[in-house]
Amino acid sequence: MSRLDLHSAYFGGRGFTLYHAWGPHGARPLTPHFHDEYLICAQLAGHEECQVAGKLHTFCAGDLVLINPQQVHTGNARGSSDLSYITLYVDRGVVRDMADELEAPQHSPEFTLVRAAGRPAPTEHLRALLALVRGDRSQGTGPEGQPGRRDPVLDLEIDVALRRVLAGAFGEFSNLRAPLLRSTNRVSHRKIARVLEYIRAQDPEHNPTAVTLDELAGVAELSKFHFLRQFTQVVGITPGAYLRTLRLCHAARKLRQRKASILEVALSVGFADHPSFSRAFARHMGMTPSQYQALGPS
C-alpha cells in the first residue's frame, strides 16, 4: 500500500498492529515485499492497484484485502481521489490460538481469496477495533507522554473486538473449516515450493541471508541461472530480496518480543550497524525500529 503523501498512524496491541492511512496519495508504487503476519485491510476510500502472487488486483472503497504471511505483494494508489484504509497485521500465533479454540481442522489457516467485495461487516469490525485502540493509546499515557495505567476493561474490549475481526475474516474467507480449499499463497511450481519450504524451515535465530544462491539452486535441482529466473517469476521477487525481507521480518518480531537494544537486534539478523539496519527497517515497515518497538509486545 502506498504511503506517499498520506497521513498515517500506527497502533500496537498484543499480537497485532493496526495501521490507519488517509489523505492525498502519490503515484509511487511500493516494490514487491511481504510481511510475516496476516494482513486484513479495509479500503475506505480511493483506489489501489496491487500485485499479489503475480496477479493484478484493483481495490475500491468497500473492498476487503486479505494477504497471507510471506505472500509477496506490491501497492500503488491511482486516480485523483483521496485514499483511506485500515490495515490489521496479525501474528500467526494469534491465529493458531483462535483455530485451536474453535477446534478447527486447519491449525494454520490461510486466506483463499485476495479481494472480498460487498461485505460491510468486516470493515465495520475493523473500524470498531480502531476506535478502541485509539482510546487505549489516549488513556495509556501519563504526564509528558509517559506510560500510564492500563485499563483492564478496555484491554478486554480490544481483545473481543480483535477476535470478532478474525472470526469473521477467517470464518468466511479462509480454509479454516475446509482445509482442502486452495490458499492464495500456494505455489504450484513444485521445485520452487520445495525451496520456500527449505527457507522457512531454517532456524529463525539465524541470519536468513546466510543461505546462498548455490544452496537454494541445489535444493531446487536447477542451474543457478534457471533457478533465479524461475523463483523470481513464481514468487514475485528475487531470492536475495526474499531473504533480505525475511531478515527484516525476523528483526520486527525480535523488537516486539524482547527487551533487546536495537543494535543487538540489528547484529543478530546480520546487519553491520545501527544506521544501515534503521534505514532498511524504515523502508520496509514505514517507521523506525524504535517507533516499532514502542508499540509494545506482540
PyMOL commands that set and color helices and strands:
alter all, ss='L'
color gray80, all
select helices_A, chain A and resi 92-101+120-139+143-145+152-173+190-200+208-210+213-220+224-235+239-257+262-268+274-285+289-293
alter helices_A, ss='H'
color red, helices_A
select strands_A, chain A and resi 7-13+16-23+30-33+38-45+47-52+55-59+64-67+73-78+83-90+115-116
alter strands_A, ss='S'
color yellow, strands_A
deselect
rebuild
show_as cartoon
